[in-house]
Amino acid sequence: QVQLVESGGGLVQAGGSLRLSCTASGRTFSNYAMGWFRQAPGKEREFVATIPWSSGRTYYANSVKGRFTISRDNAKNTVHLQMNSLKPDDTAVYYCAASKPLGPDYMIAERYDYDYWGQGTQVTVSS
């Protein structure tokens, strides 16, 4: 059974920072892509960032580019999302996602191409 567990959400003032973490368990996560998505009330779940197993590159939604950084530690089966200069529009439940093994350099921005999801962690940014 694959499990993804997010942590690090909370309440922060605009301009502040948070670091989300997601730890995977249940199998060897070699050659799988990881991603972060978010869902605000009444809105569709949207892509935030993705990183391949090799960590050789990253890809971000335009709305977070330059403010968020995705990284991973394969030895610990963990992916992080460092969020800086937070805005009230960043308020949402943040989900991490993992793919099936695809290869070392695959990144995925489409939510339907992910196979495993965490339960989500709430991020609230006050103005």
DSSP file with accessible surface (Angstrom, degrees, kcal/mol):
  #  RESIDUE AA STRUCTURE BP1 BP2  ACC     N-H-->O    O-->H-N    N-H-->O    O-->H-N    TCO  KAPPA ALPHA  PHI   PSI    X-CA   Y-CA   Z-CA
    1    1 A Q              0   0  199      0, 0.0     2,-0.4     0, 0.0    24,-0.0   0.000 360.0 360.0 360.0 121.0    0.0    0.0    0.0
    2    2 A V        -     0   0   28     24,-0.1     2,-0.4    22,-0.0    24,-0.2  -0.675 360.0-173.9 -83.0 134.5    1.5    3.3   -1.1
    3    3 A Q  E     -A   25   0A 113     22,-2.5    22,-2.2    -2,-0.4     2,-0.4  -0.994  13.7-169.2-131.5 137.3    1.1    6.2    1.3
    4    4 A L  E     -A   24   0A   8    113,-0.4   115,-0.6    -2,-0.4     2,-0.5  -0.995   8.8-169.8-121.2 128.8    2.0    9.9    1.0
    5    5 A V  E     -A   23   0A  75     18,-2.0    18,-2.3    -2,-0.4     2,-0.2  -0.971   4.8-159.0-125.8 118.4    1.9   12.0    4.1
    6    6 A E  E     +A   22   0A   7     -2,-0.5     2,-0.3    16,-0.2    16,-0.2  -0.616  15.8 168.3 -91.9 155.0    2.1   15.8    3.9
    7    7 A S  E     +A   21   0A  63     14,-2.3    14,-2.6    -2,-0.2   114,-0.1  -0.961  41.3  66.9-153.2 166.0    3.1   18.1    6.8
    8    8 A G        +     0   0   36     -2,-0.3    11,-0.3     1,-0.3    14,-0.0   0.379  61.1 134.1 103.3  -3.3    4.2   21.7    7.3
    9    9 A G        +     0   0   28     12,-0.1     2,-0.3     9,-0.1    -1,-0.3  -0.174  22.3 119.3 -71.2 172.2    1.0   23.5    6.6
   10   10 A G  E     -d  123   0B  29    112,-0.9   114,-2.8   111,-0.1     2,-0.5  -0.990  60.3 -49.9 164.0-165.7   -0.4   26.3    8.8
   11   11 A L  E     +d  124   0B 130     -2,-0.3     2,-0.3   112,-0.2   114,-0.2  -0.881  52.9 165.3-104.8 131.5   -1.4   29.9    9.1
   12   12 A V  E     -d  125   0B  23    112,-2.6   114,-2.5    -2,-0.5     2,-0.2  -0.983  34.6-111.5-143.8 151.8    1.0   32.6    8.0
   13   13 A Q  E >   -d  126   0B 149     -2,-0.3     3,-2.3   112,-0.2    73,-0.2  -0.482  51.3 -81.5 -79.3 155.1    0.8   36.3    7.2
   14   14 A A  T 3  S+     0   0   51    112,-2.5    73,-0.2     1,-0.3    -1,-0.1  -0.284 120.3  29.8 -54.9 137.1    1.2   37.6    3.7
   15   15 A G  T 3  S+     0   0   55     71,-3.2    70,-0.6     1,-0.3    -1,-0.3   0.238  99.8 114.2  92.6 -11.5    4.9   37.8    2.8
   16   16 A G    <   -     0   0   21     -3,-2.3    70,-2.4    70,-0.2     2,-0.3  -0.078  58.2-121.3 -84.4-173.4    5.8   35.0    5.1
   17   17 A S        -     0   0   61     67,-0.2     2,-0.3    68,-0.2    67,-0.2  -0.928  20.3-178.8-132.6 152.1    7.2   31.5    4.3
   18   18 A L  E     - B   0  83A  32     65,-2.1    65,-3.3    -2,-0.3     2,-0.5  -0.979  16.0-146.4-143.1 153.1    6.3   27.9    4.9
   19   19 A R  E     - B   0  82A 125    -11,-0.3     2,-0.3    -2,-0.3    63,-0.2  -0.973  14.6-161.2-124.1 115.8    8.0   24.6    4.0
   20   20 A L  E     - B   0  81A   0     61,-2.8    61,-2.5    -2,-0.5     2,-0.3  -0.708   5.8-165.1 -92.5 146.3    5.8   21.7    3.2
   21   21 A S  E     -AB   7  80A  22    -14,-2.6   -14,-2.3    -2,-0.3     2,-0.4  -0.958   7.7-167.0-129.0 151.7    7.1   18.1    3.3
   22   22 A a  E     -AB   6  79A   0     57,-2.2    57,-2.3    -2,-0.3     2,-0.5  -0.977   5.8-163.7-139.8 121.9    5.7   14.9    1.9
   23   23 A T  E     -AB   5  78A  68    -18,-2.3   -18,-2.0    -2,-0.4     2,-0.3  -0.925   7.9-153.3-111.3 130.6    7.1   11.5    2.9
   24   24 A A  E     +A    4   0A   5     53,-3.0     2,-0.3    -2,-0.5   -20,-0.2  -0.777  18.2 168.5-102.8 145.3    6.3    8.4    0.8
   25   25 A S  E     +A    3   0A  52    -22,-2.2   -22,-2.5    -2,-0.3     3,-0.1  -0.956  42.4  64.8-146.9 162.7    6.2    4.8    2.0
   26   26 A G  S    S+     0   0   54     -2,-0.3     2,-0.3   -24,-0.2   -24,-0.1   0.230 100.7  20.5 110.6 -16.1    5.1    1.4    0.9
   27   27 A R  S    S-     0   0   63    -24,-0.1     2,-0.7   -26,-0.0    -1,-0.1  -0.980  91.2 -77.2-164.8 174.2    7.4    0.8   -2.0
   28   28 A T        -     0   0  121     -2,-0.3     2,-1.1     1,-0.1    -3,-0.1  -0.735  39.2-153.3 -83.4 118.5   10.8    1.7   -3.5
   29   29 A F    >   +     0   0    4     -2,-0.7     3,-0.7    45,-0.2     2,-0.3  -0.258  34.9 153.0 -94.2  53.9   10.2    5.0   -5.2
   30   30 A S  T 3   +     0   0   47     -2,-1.1    73,-0.1     1,-0.2    -2,-0.0  -0.615  66.7   1.4 -85.0 136.4   12.8    4.8   -7.9
   31   31 A N  T 3  S+     0   0   51     -2,-0.3    71,-3.3     1,-0.2    72,-2.1   0.799  95.3 133.5  62.7  33.2   12.3    6.7  -11.1
   32   32 A Y    <   -     0   0    4     -3,-0.7     2,-0.2    69,-0.3    -1,-0.2  -0.898  52.3-127.1-114.1 145.0    9.0    8.2  -10.2
   33   33 A A        -     0   0    0     67,-0.5    66,-2.2    -2,-0.4     2,-0.3  -0.585  21.2-156.3 -83.5 150.8    8.0   11.8  -10.6
   34   34 A M  E     +FE  51  98B   4     17,-2.3    17,-2.5    64,-0.2     2,-0.3  -0.942  13.6 176.9-125.7 151.4    6.6   13.9   -7.7
   35   35 A G  E     -FE  50  97B   0     62,-2.3    62,-2.4    -2,-0.3     2,-0.4  -0.964  23.6-135.7-149.0 162.9    4.4   16.9   -7.7
   36   36 A W  E     +FE  49  96B   0     13,-2.8    12,-2.4    -2,-0.3    13,-1.7  -0.984  24.6 175.5-119.9 136.8    2.6   19.4   -5.6
   37   37 A F  E     -FE  47  95B   2     58,-2.8    58,-2.8    -2,-0.4     2,-0.3  -0.854  11.1-154.6-128.8 166.5   -1.0   20.5   -6.3
   38   38 A R  E     -FE  46  94B  11      8,-2.4     8,-3.4    -2,-0.3     2,-0.4  -0.992   5.2-160.8-145.0 155.1   -3.4   22.8   -4.5
   39   39 A Q  E     - E   0  93B  61     54,-2.2    54,-2.4    -2,-0.3     6,-0.2  -0.956   6.2-162.8-140.6 116.2   -7.1   23.2   -4.2
   40   40 A A    >   -     0   0   24      4,-0.4     3,-2.3    -2,-0.4    52,-0.1  -0.591  46.7 -74.7 -90.4 158.5   -8.8   26.4   -3.0
   41   41 A P  T 3  S+     0   0  121      0, 0.0    -1,-0.1     0, 0.0     3,-0.1  -0.273 118.8   6.4 -55.4 130.2  -12.5   26.3   -1.9
   42   42 A G  T 3  S+     0   0   92      1,-0.2     2,-0.3    -3,-0.1    -3,-0.0   0.519 113.0 102.1  77.0   5.8  -14.8   26.1   -4.9
   43   43 A K  S <  S-     0   0  145     -3,-2.3    -1,-0.2     1,-0.1     2,-0.1  -0.804  75.4 -99.9-120.9 163.2  -12.0   25.7   -7.3
   44   44 A E        -     0   0  140     -2,-0.3    -4,-0.4     1,-0.1     2,-0.3  -0.385  47.7 -94.2 -73.2 155.3  -10.4   22.9   -9.3
   45   45 A R        -     0   0   47     -6,-0.2     2,-0.3    -2,-0.1    -6,-0.2  -0.562  52.3-160.2 -68.9 131.3   -7.2   21.2   -8.0
   46   46 A E  E     -F   38   0B  87     -8,-3.4    -8,-2.4    -2,-0.3     2,-0.1  -0.872  18.4-104.3-123.6 151.8   -4.4   23.0   -9.8
   47   47 A F  E     +F   37   0B  30     -2,-0.3   -10,-0.2   -10,-0.2     3,-0.1  -0.398  35.2 167.7 -68.8 142.0   -0.8   22.2  -10.6
   48   48 A V  E     -     0   0B   1    -12,-2.4    13,-2.5     1,-0.4     2,-0.3   0.693  58.8 -23.8-118.6 -54.9    1.9   23.9   -8.5
   49   49 A A  E     -FG  36  60B   0    -13,-1.7   -13,-2.8    11,-0.2    -1,-0.4  -0.992  48.5-161.7-161.5 155.6    5.3   22.2   -9.1
   50   50 A T  E     -FG  35  59B   0      9,-2.1     9,-1.8    -2,-0.3   -15,-0.2  -0.984   2.9-172.1-144.1 153.9    6.9   19.0  -10.2
   51   51 A I  E     -F   34   0B   4    -17,-2.5   -17,-2.3    -2,-0.3     7,-0.2  -0.996  19.9-129.7-145.7 137.9   10.3   17.4  -10.0
   52   52 A P    >   -     0   0    0      0, 0.0     3,-1.3     0, 0.0    53,-0.2  -0.346  34.2-102.1 -81.9 172.0   11.7   14.2  -11.6
   53   53 A W  T 3  S+     0   0   79     50,-0.5    52,-0.2    53,-0.3    21,-0.1   0.882 123.4  53.7 -59.8 -37.6   13.5   11.5   -9.7
   54   54 A S  T 3  S-     0   0   44     50,-2.9    -1,-0.3    49,-0.1    51,-0.1   0.656  95.8-142.9 -71.7 -16.0   16.9   12.8  -10.9
   55   55 A S    <   +     0   0   53     -3,-1.3    -2,-0.1    49,-0.3    -1,-0.1   0.661  57.9 135.7  58.9  18.0   16.1   16.3   -9.6
   56   56 A G  S    S-     0   0   64     48,-0.3     2,-0.3     1,-0.1    -1,-0.1   0.713  71.8  -0.8 -71.9 -18.9   17.9   17.5  -12.7
   57   57 A R        -     0   0  141     -5,-0.1     2,-0.3     2,-0.0    -2,-0.1  -0.962  64.0-147.7-157.6 171.7   15.2   20.1  -13.4
   58   58 A T        -     0   0   57     -2,-0.3     2,-0.4    -7,-0.2    -7,-0.2  -0.936   4.0-151.1-142.7 164.7   11.9   21.5  -12.1
   59   59 A Y  E     -G   50   0B 120     -9,-1.8    -9,-2.1    -2,-0.3     2,-0.3  -0.997  14.7-171.5-144.9 136.2    8.8   23.0  -13.5
   60   60 A Y  E     -G   49   0B  30     -2,-0.4   -11,-0.2   -11,-0.2     2,-0.1  -0.911  29.9-105.7-129.0 153.8    6.4   25.4  -11.9
   61   61 A A    >>  -     0   0   18    -13,-2.5     3,-1.6    -2,-0.3     4,-1.3  -0.467  38.6-118.0 -67.2 148.0    3.0   27.0  -12.4
   62   62 A N  T 34 S+     0   0  134      1,-0.3     3,-0.2     2,-0.2    -1,-0.1   0.845 111.4  64.4 -59.3 -32.2    3.4   30.6  -13.5
   63   63 A S  T 34 S+     0   0   59      1,-0.2    -1,-0.3     3,-0.0   -15,-0.1   0.704 114.4  29.3 -67.7 -18.9    1.6   31.8  -10.4
   64   64 A V  T X> S+     0   0    0     -3,-1.6     3,-2.4   -16,-0.2     4,-2.1   0.479  85.4 127.6-118.8  -5.1    4.3   30.5   -8.1
   65   65 A K  T 3< S+     0   0  113     -4,-1.3     4,-0.1     1,-0.3   -16,-0.0  -0.261  80.2  16.3 -59.3 132.8    7.4   30.7  -10.2
   66   66 A G  T 34 S+     0   0   82      2,-0.4    -1,-0.3     1,-0.1     3,-0.1   0.266 125.5  59.2  88.4 -12.9   10.2   32.6   -8.4
   67   67 A R  T <4 S+     0   0   30     -3,-2.4    17,-2.0     1,-0.2     2,-0.3   0.690  98.2  53.4-114.7 -33.7    8.5   32.2   -5.0
   68   68 A F  E  <  -C   83   0A   3     -4,-2.1    -2,-0.4    15,-0.2     2,-0.4  -0.817  60.0-165.6-108.0 148.6    8.2   28.4   -4.5
   69   69 A T  E     -C   82   0A  75     13,-2.4    13,-3.1    -2,-0.3     2,-0.4  -0.989   5.1-157.2-135.0 125.6   11.0   25.8   -4.8
   70   70 A I  E     +C   81   0A   5     -2,-0.4     2,-0.3    11,-0.2    11,-0.2  -0.805  21.6 162.1 -99.7 141.4   10.4   22.1   -5.0
   71   71 A S  E     -C   80   0A  47      9,-1.9     9,-3.1    -2,-0.4     2,-0.3  -0.956  17.9-153.1-149.1 165.9   13.2   19.7   -4.0
   72   72 A R  E     -C   79   0A  25     -2,-0.3     2,-0.5     7,-0.3     7,-0.3  -0.993  14.3-153.3-146.2 153.8   13.5   16.0   -3.1
   73   73 A D  E > > -C   78   0A  57      5,-3.1     5,-2.1    -2,-0.3     3,-1.0  -0.923  12.4-172.4-124.5  98.6   15.6   13.7   -1.0
   74   74 A N  G > 5S+     0   0   48     -2,-0.5     3,-0.8     1,-0.3   -45,-0.2   0.816  82.7  62.4 -66.8 -30.0   15.4   10.2   -2.6
   75   75 A A  G 3 5S+     0   0   98      1,-0.2    -1,-0.3    -3,-0.1    -2,-0.0   0.807 115.1  34.2 -63.9 -26.9   17.3    8.5    0.2
   76   76 A K  G < 5S-     0   0  146     -3,-1.0    -1,-0.2     2,-0.2    -2,-0.2   0.298 106.2-124.1-108.5   5.1   14.4    9.6    2.6
   77   77 A N  T < 5 +     0   0   44     -3,-0.8   -53,-3.0    -4,-0.4     2,-0.4   0.900  67.4 136.6  52.5  43.7   11.6    9.3    0.0
   78   78 A T  E   < -BC  23  73A  18     -5,-2.1    -5,-3.1   -55,-0.2     2,-0.4  -0.953  40.1-168.2-128.2 142.4   10.7   12.9    0.7
   79   79 A V  E     -BC  22  72A   0    -57,-2.3   -57,-2.2    -2,-0.4     2,-0.3  -0.967  12.7-159.8-125.3 143.1    9.8   15.9   -1.4
   80   80 A H  E     -BC  21  71A  26     -9,-3.1    -9,-1.9    -2,-0.4     2,-0.4  -0.867  12.4-157.9-120.9 156.6    9.6   19.4   -0.1
   81   81 A L  E     -BC  20  70A   0    -61,-2.5   -61,-2.8    -2,-0.3     2,-0.6  -0.916  10.3-161.0-133.4 106.3    8.0   22.6   -1.2
   82   82 A Q  E     -BC  19  69A  58    -13,-3.1   -13,-2.4    -2,-0.4     2,-0.6  -0.802  10.8-165.9 -86.8 122.1    9.6   25.8    0.1
   83   83 A M  E     +BC  18  68A   0    -65,-3.3   -65,-2.1    -2,-0.6     2,-0.3  -0.947  11.1 173.4-117.7 115.6    7.0   28.6   -0.2
   84   84 A N        +     0   0   56    -17,-2.0   -67,-0.2    -2,-0.6   -68,-0.2  -0.751  59.1  23.9-115.8 164.5    8.3   32.2    0.1
   85   85 A S  S    S-     0   0   70    -70,-0.6    -1,-0.2    -2,-0.3   -69,-0.2   0.902  84.7-160.4  49.1  48.9    6.6   35.6   -0.3
   86   86 A L        -     0   0    2    -70,-2.4   -71,-3.2    -3,-0.2   -70,-0.2  -0.251   8.5-159.9 -66.3 146.5    3.2   34.0    0.3
   87   87 A K    >   -     0   0  105    -73,-0.2     3,-2.4   -72,-0.1     4,-0.2  -0.865  33.0-109.9-121.2 157.7    0.1   35.8   -0.8
   88   88 A P  G >  S+     0   0   57      0, 0.0     3,-1.9     0, 0.0    37,-0.3   0.849 117.6  65.0 -56.1 -30.9   -3.6   35.4    0.3
   89   89 A D  G 3  S+     0   0  139      1,-0.3   -49,-0.0   -49,-0.0    -3,-0.0   0.631  89.1  67.9 -67.9 -12.8   -4.3   33.8   -3.1
   90   90 A D  G <  S+     0   0    1     -3,-2.4    -1,-0.3     2,-0.0     2,-0.2   0.529  71.2 120.7 -81.2  -6.4   -1.9   30.9   -2.1
   91   91 A T    <   +     0   0   37     -3,-1.9     2,-0.3    -4,-0.2    33,-0.2  -0.423  41.3 104.8 -61.7 124.3   -4.5   29.8    0.5
   92   92 A A  E    S- H   0 123B   2     31,-2.1    31,-2.7    -2,-0.2     2,-0.5  -0.963  76.8 -78.9-178.3 171.1   -5.5   26.3   -0.3
   93   93 A V  E     -EH  39 122B  34    -54,-2.4   -54,-2.2    -2,-0.3     2,-0.5  -0.859  48.8-146.0 -88.3 127.4   -5.2   22.6    0.6
   94   94 A Y  E     -EH  38 121B   0     27,-3.1    27,-2.0    -2,-0.5     2,-0.4  -0.847  15.6-169.3-102.7 132.3   -1.8   21.4   -0.7
   95   95 A Y  E     -E   37   0B  38    -58,-2.8   -58,-2.8    -2,-0.5     2,-0.3  -0.936  12.0-147.2-120.2 140.0   -1.5   17.9   -2.0
   96   96 A a  E     -E   36   0B   0     -2,-0.4    22,-2.2   -60,-0.2     2,-0.3  -0.772  19.3-167.2-100.3 154.9    1.6   15.9   -2.9
   97   97 A A  E     -EI  35 117B   0    -62,-2.4   -62,-2.3    -2,-0.3     2,-0.4  -0.983   9.4-158.6-141.5 150.1    1.4   13.3   -5.7
   98   98 A A  E     -EI  34 116B   0     18,-2.2    18,-2.2    -2,-0.3    17,-1.7  -0.972   9.9-146.1-130.8 144.8    3.6   10.5   -7.0
   99   99 A S        -     0   0    0    -66,-2.2    15,-0.1    -2,-0.4     3,-0.1  -0.398  29.8 -95.5 -94.1 177.6    3.6    8.7  -10.3
  100  100 A K        -     0   0  109      1,-0.1   -67,-0.5    -2,-0.1     2,-0.2  -0.459  68.9 -65.8 -78.4 165.6    4.4    5.1  -11.2
  101  101 A P        +     0   0   78      0, 0.0   -69,-0.3     0, 0.0   -70,-0.1  -0.389  67.9 154.0 -59.7 123.2    8.0    4.5  -12.3
  102  102 A L        -     0   0   79    -71,-3.3   -70,-0.2     1,-0.4   -71,-0.1   0.560  58.1 -74.1-122.4 -23.5    8.6    6.3  -15.5
  103  103 A G    >   -     0   0   14    -72,-2.1     3,-0.9     3,-0.1   -50,-0.5  -0.636  51.0 -76.1 136.3 165.6   12.3    7.1  -15.7
  104  104 A P  T 3  S+     0   0   55      0, 0.0   -50,-2.9     0, 0.0   -48,-0.3   0.703 122.0  40.5 -72.0 -19.7   14.7    9.4  -14.0
  105  105 A D  T 3  S+     0   0   86    -52,-0.2     2,-0.3   -53,-0.2   -73,-0.0   0.294  80.1 123.2-117.2  12.8   13.9   12.6  -15.9
  106  106 A Y    <   -     0   0  136     -3,-0.9     2,-0.3   -75,-0.1   -53,-0.3  -0.572  33.8-176.4 -79.9 133.9   10.1   12.5  -16.2
  107  107 A M        -     0   0   46     -2,-0.3     2,-0.4   -55,-0.1   -72,-0.1  -0.954   8.3-157.0-121.7 150.1    8.1   15.5  -14.8
  108  108 A I        +     0   0   13     -2,-0.3   -57,-0.1   -74,-0.3   -59,-0.1  -0.986  23.3 168.9-134.4 125.5    4.3   15.6  -14.7
  109  109 A A        +     0   0   43     -2,-0.4     2,-0.6   -62,-0.1   -62,-0.2   0.516  59.6  90.5-107.2  -9.4    2.1   18.7  -14.6
  110  110 A E    >   -     0   0   89      1,-0.1     3,-1.7   -64,-0.1     4,-0.2  -0.775  67.0-148.6 -93.7 123.9   -1.2   17.0  -15.3
  111  111 A R  G >  S+     0   0   59     -2,-0.6     3,-1.5     1,-0.3    -1,-0.1   0.831  94.0  61.1 -62.0 -32.1   -3.0   15.8  -12.2
  112  112 A Y  G 3  S+     0   0  165      1,-0.3    -1,-0.3    -3,-0.0    -2,-0.0   0.608  94.5  64.2 -75.8  -7.4   -4.6   12.8  -14.0
  113  113 A D  G <  S+     0   0   98     -3,-1.7     2,-0.3   -14,-0.0    -1,-0.3   0.418  84.7  91.9 -92.9  -0.8   -1.2   11.3  -14.7
  114  114 A Y    <   -     0   0   11     -3,-1.5   -15,-0.2    -4,-0.2     3,-0.1  -0.748  55.1-167.0 -93.1 147.6   -0.4   10.9  -11.1
  115  115 A D        +     0   0   69    -17,-1.7     2,-0.4    -2,-0.3   -16,-0.2   0.666  67.3  44.2-107.0 -23.2   -1.2    7.6   -9.4
  116  116 A Y  E     -I   98   0B  65    -18,-2.2   -18,-2.2  -113,-0.0     2,-0.3  -0.982  61.2-173.2-132.4 141.3   -0.8    8.3   -5.7
  117  117 A W  E     -I   97   0B  76     -2,-0.4  -113,-0.4   -20,-0.2   -20,-0.2  -0.963  17.5-132.1-133.7 147.6   -2.0   11.2   -3.6
  118  118 A G        -     0   0   10    -22,-2.2  -113,-0.2    -2,-0.3     3,-0.1  -0.284  34.2-105.8 -83.7 179.6   -1.6   12.4    0.0
  119  119 A Q        -     0   0  114   -115,-0.6  -114,-0.1     1,-0.2   -24,-0.1   0.604  62.3-116.0 -84.9 -13.6   -4.4   13.6    2.2
  120  120 A G        -     0   0   12    -24,-0.1     2,-0.4     1,-0.0   -25,-0.2   0.081  16.1-125.0  96.5 152.3   -3.5   17.2    1.9
  121  121 A T  E     - H   0  94B  24    -27,-2.0   -27,-3.1  -114,-0.1     2,-0.3  -0.999  25.4-119.3-136.4 135.5   -2.3   20.0    4.3
  122  122 A Q  E     - H   0  93B  88     -2,-0.4  -112,-0.9   -29,-0.2     2,-0.5  -0.578  24.0-172.0 -80.0 132.0   -4.0   23.3    4.8
  123  123 A V  E     -dH  10  92B   0    -31,-2.7   -31,-2.1    -2,-0.3     2,-0.5  -0.993   4.8-176.2-120.9 123.3   -2.1   26.5    4.0
  124  124 A T  E     -d   11   0B  51   -114,-2.8  -112,-2.6    -2,-0.5     2,-0.6  -0.986   6.5-167.1-123.6 124.7   -3.8   29.7    5.0
  125  125 A V  E     -d   12   0B   6     -2,-0.5     2,-0.3   -37,-0.3  -112,-0.2  -0.949  10.8-153.9-113.9 118.3   -2.3   33.1    4.2
  126  126 A S  E      d   13   0B  42   -114,-2.5  -112,-2.5    -2,-0.6    -2,-0.0  -0.644 360.0 360.0 -92.7 149.1   -3.8   36.1    5.9
  127  127 A S              0   0  138     -2,-0.3    -1,-0.1  -114,-0.2   -40,-0.0  -0.361 360.0 360.0 -90.4 360.0   -3.6   39.6    4.5
